[in-house]
Amino acid sequence: MIPTTFSPARHRSLGDHTWQDQAVCRSTEYNPVDPEIFFPEPDETAWITAAKSLCGQCPVRRTCLDAALEGGDTHGVRGGMTEEERAPLHEKLASRLDYSRVNATIAGRDVHLTKAERRAVVHAAYRHGLSEQRLAWLLKVTEEHAQKLYRETRRALRNRDLKKSPQATAPSETDGERLGREDFGAAA
């Protein structure tokens, strides 16, 4: 089953690193933070605890975790999780389906999307009647590719609807007589 979330988080845009200015781990004159604390050895539990406690106070912890997962960052404590704790999330990332990301994309934000989320954007755009040009702009693809995505969506929806409709049954023979062409009217 595909993991699905409905988180209301504000997602970072493509190439956006401004969230780092709000991070608790950012060292300032009044808040000196040693960056090495976030890269402890596995047996340095005091450093791990200290790094996680800082992450626990951070207003952009979720964004930091998303950036680590989307960037394939497997080193250090990021988003309040160690390398080992993030490993299963890295494995599941490709199948993530977060509808808040889908909605943010439909609203016009440049959000990092997984394949499952991109498919959901296509489906939502089709259902909302967005033009192929708008879909192309949202997904950063060509209009021809957007047309192809809409064709595939129409086909998938049509096939799904065909599977739902009751199966046509063969006409039964009445009183031992076979039905002939005349019995079906002019359309036959």
C-alpha angles and dihedrals in degrees: 000000000000114000110241129192135183099198116164092213121140103244123217117248123239109286093006114142098158090105088073089071088067095048118119090219092062107109116229135171090264097037110040110190123182106226090207089073088074093056104056126159114253092257095049095094095163091059092045090051092048093049092048092049090054090048089050089063095045119113092205098046093120092049090049091051091049091049091051092049096043092045093048091240107169100168130091134349111316127168091001094301133105124230091262093049092050095048096085090047090053089054093050096042096095091059096043113131111189111173092199087064091048091050092047090053093048087051089057104261120138100237129168106254134192121220091261091051092048089054089049090051090053091049093046092046090051092048091048091049096242114170122252088246091056092047090050090052093047095050096035092238134125121274089245090057090047089052089052091050091051091048090052091048093050090049093048092049092047092050091047091051091048090054090052096051116091114264114257110246124217113252111261121233112254120219091342092300121126116230114242136205092270091061092065101055130230097318094069 
